[in-house]
């Protein structure tokens, strides 16, 4: 398992990039626009990590901008922690066997979410390509919020 990034939601991309990049010194390393989901993801790295490969970088900061305005209250702007795992199905099964609720099962063989006892969302991402969808995960519904 390797820690990947922390995600925070932002209300204004330009204002946020001015703070995180121009003032704080982080560097934008990649950006994704998702028209269907109506959001933009911007990944930032520390200046020393900018030229390193993704595998060598320290954890990144993911800025998530939702195109539809939303007022963030009660920590809603903090999104989740993210870890890459060698086998998402095995990891989820191990967690489930230990009593951890899989809030968003890995139906796609690529991503799942769990929550800490304090309600912090943790994203689990399959290392490399997604695994072929398989039961019981494929038909398992979401549980609670993630």
Kinemage of the C-alpha trace (Angstrom):
@kinemage 1
@onewidth
@group {chain A} dominant
@subgroup {mainchain}
@vectorlist {calphas} color= white
{ca unk a 1} P 0.000 0.000 0.000
{ca unk a 2} L 1.229 3.516 -0.795
{ca unk a 3} L -0.303 6.846 0.232
{ca unk a 4} L -1.268 8.785 -2.906
{ca unk a 5} L -3.003 12.077 -2.192
{ca unk a 6} L -5.313 14.173 -0.080
{ca unk a 7} L -8.302 15.783 -1.781
{ca unk a 8} L -9.881 19.129 -0.909
{ca unk a 9} L -12.764 20.799 -2.699
{ca unk a 10} L -12.272 24.372 -3.855
{ca unk a 11} L -14.829 26.988 -4.829
{ca unk a 12} L -12.588 29.074 -7.127
{ca unk a 13} L -9.807 27.482 -9.212
{ca unk a 14} L -7.905 30.711 -9.895
{ca unk a 15} L -7.960 31.832 -6.272
{ca unk a 16} L -6.922 28.359 -5.096
{ca unk a 17} L -4.065 28.043 -7.605
{ca unk a 18} L -2.851 31.510 -6.663
{ca unk a 19} L -2.697 30.388 -3.030
{ca unk a 20} L -1.314 26.857 -3.452
{ca unk a 21} L 1.075 27.575 -6.366
{ca unk a 22} L 2.015 31.258 -6.386
{ca unk a 23} L 2.078 31.776 -2.629
{ca unk a 24} L 2.618 28.338 -1.076
{ca unk a 25} L 4.971 27.064 -3.790
{ca unk a 26} L 3.277 23.862 -5.005
{ca unk a 27} L 3.383 22.997 -8.717
{ca unk a 28} L 0.532 21.767 -10.913
{ca unk a 29} L 1.516 18.332 -12.252
{ca unk a 30} L -1.688 17.271 -14.009
{ca unk a 31} L -5.297 18.287 -14.604
{ca unk a 32} L -8.427 16.367 -15.603
{ca unk a 33} L -11.694 17.885 -16.840
{ca unk a 34} L -14.724 15.598 -16.495
{ca unk a 35} L -17.705 16.980 -18.409
{ca unk a 36} L -20.020 14.095 -17.511
{ca unk a 37} L -19.286 14.397 -13.788
{ca unk a 38} L -19.059 18.205 -14.042
{ca unk a 39} L -15.792 18.581 -12.144
{ca unk a 40} L -12.119 19.451 -12.591
{ca unk a 41} L -9.285 17.683 -10.757
{ca unk a 42} L -5.949 19.466 -10.355
{ca unk a 43} L -3.034 17.604 -8.776
{ca unk a 44} L -0.298 19.591 -7.082
{ca unk a 45} L 3.125 18.438 -5.934
{ca unk a 46} L 5.846 20.007 -3.830
{ca unk a 47} L 8.486 21.764 -5.946
{ca unk a 48} L 11.078 19.046 -5.225
{ca unk a 49} L 8.658 16.425 -6.550
{ca unk a 50} L 7.719 18.250 -9.755
{ca unk a 51} L 10.332 16.487 -11.911
{ca unk a 52} L 10.084 13.068 -10.232
{ca unk a 53} L 8.005 10.279 -11.711
{ca unk a 54} L 4.576 9.690 -10.187
{ca unk a 55} L 5.959 6.579 -8.454
{ca unk a 56} L 8.735 8.598 -6.790
{ca unk a 57} L 6.688 11.638 -5.744
{ca unk a 58} L 5.572 12.306 -2.226
{ca unk a 59} L 1.783 12.349 -1.765
{ca unk a 60} L 0.063 15.013 -3.833
{ca unk a 61} L -2.694 17.487 -3.099
{ca unk a 62} L -5.789 17.018 -5.272
{ca unk a 63} L -7.925 20.116 -5.745
{ca unk a 64} L -11.455 19.226 -6.805
{ca unk a 65} L -13.572 21.936 -8.388
{ca unk a 66} L -17.255 21.042 -8.840
{ca unk a 67} L -18.711 23.053 -11.716
{ca unk a 68} L -22.079 23.412 -10.007
{ca unk a 69} L -21.802 25.855 -7.095
{ca unk a 70} L -21.935 24.304 -3.649
{ca unk a 71} L -21.502 25.826 -0.188
{ca unk a 72} L -18.996 23.771 1.803
{ca unk a 73} L -19.767 23.539 5.490
{ca unk a 74} L -18.737 21.228 8.307
{ca unk a 75} L -15.525 20.097 6.632
{ca unk a 76} L -17.297 19.100 3.394
{ca unk a 77} L -14.449 20.674 1.435
{ca unk a 78} L -12.102 17.970 2.750
{ca unk a 79} L -12.647 14.957 0.561
{ca unk a 80} L -10.647 11.842 1.292
{ca unk a 81} L -7.314 10.121 1.756
{ca unk a 82} L -6.211 7.849 -1.097
{ca unk a 83} L -4.042 4.726 -1.146
{ca unk a 84} L -2.998 2.503 -4.031
{ca unk a 85} L -3.219 -1.240 -3.292
{ca unk a 86} L -1.849 -4.324 -5.062
{ca unk a 87} L -5.192 -6.189 -5.198
{ca unk a 88} L -8.336 -4.194 -4.487
{ca unk a 89} L -10.503 -7.289 -4.057
{ca unk a 90} L -8.134 -8.924 -1.571
{ca unk a 91} L -7.722 -5.653 0.333
{ca unk a 92} L -11.488 -5.130 0.565
{ca unk a 93} L -12.048 -8.743 1.612
{ca unk a 94} L -9.366 -8.460 4.315
{ca unk a 95} L -10.928 -5.236 5.597
{ca unk a 96} L -14.426 -6.708 5.490
{ca unk a 97} L -13.237 -9.800 7.385
{ca unk a 98} L -11.940 -7.441 10.082
{ca unk a 99} L -15.328 -5.753 10.410
{ca unk a 100} L -14.695 -2.698 8.203
{ca unk a 101} L -17.709 -1.628 6.135
{ca unk a 102} L -16.936 -1.253 2.426
{ca unk a 103} L -19.031 1.871 1.806
{ca unk a 104} L -18.397 1.952 -1.949
{ca unk a 105} L -17.489 -1.556 -3.141
{ca unk a 106} L -14.957 -2.033 -5.981
{ca unk a 107} L -17.627 -2.876 -8.563
{ca unk a 108} L -15.345 -1.597 -11.326
{ca unk a 109} L -12.261 -3.488 -10.118
{ca unk a 110} L -10.547 -0.157 -9.667
{ca unk a 111} L -11.869 1.897 -6.763
{ca unk a 112} L -13.487 1.451 -3.362
{ca unk a 113} L -14.183 3.653 -0.343
{ca unk a 114} L -14.167 2.938 3.382
{ca unk a 115} L -14.487 5.297 6.365
{ca unk a 116} L -12.412 5.637 9.499
{ca unk a 117} L -14.092 5.456 12.919
{ca unk a 118} L -14.121 9.274 12.811
{ca unk a 119} L -15.864 9.368 9.439
{ca unk a 120} L -12.842 10.191 7.252
{ca unk a 121} L -13.302 8.772 3.745
{ca unk a 122} L -10.453 6.600 2.479
{ca unk a 123} L -10.240 5.771 -1.224
{ca unk a 124} L -8.573 2.519 -2.259
{ca unk a 125} L -7.293 2.439 -5.853
{ca unk a 126} L -6.144 -0.638 -7.741
{ca unk a 127} L -2.460 -0.446 -8.680
{ca unk a 128} L -2.076 -0.519 -12.471
{ca unk a 129} L -5.051 -1.473 -14.596
{ca unk a 130} L -8.456 -2.222 -13.124
{ca unk a 131} L -9.151 -5.860 -12.314
{ca unk a 132} L -11.989 -7.625 -14.118
{ca unk a 133} L -15.298 -7.031 -12.292
{ca unk a 134} L -16.248 -9.932 -10.050
{ca unk a 135} L -18.764 -10.977 -7.442
{ca unk a 136} L -19.653 -10.367 -4.717
{ca unk a 137} L -18.364 -6.849 -5.375
{ca unk a 138} L -20.020 -6.374 -8.773
{ca unk a 139} L -23.578 -6.460 -7.398
{ca unk a 140} L -22.876 -5.088 -3.917
{ca unk a 141} L -24.685 -1.792 -3.217
{ca unk a 142} L -23.165 1.245 -1.543
{ca unk a 143} L -23.517 1.359 2.242
{ca unk a 144} L -23.929 4.714 3.976
{ca unk a 145} L -21.940 7.635 2.637
{ca unk a 146} L -18.419 7.689 1.336
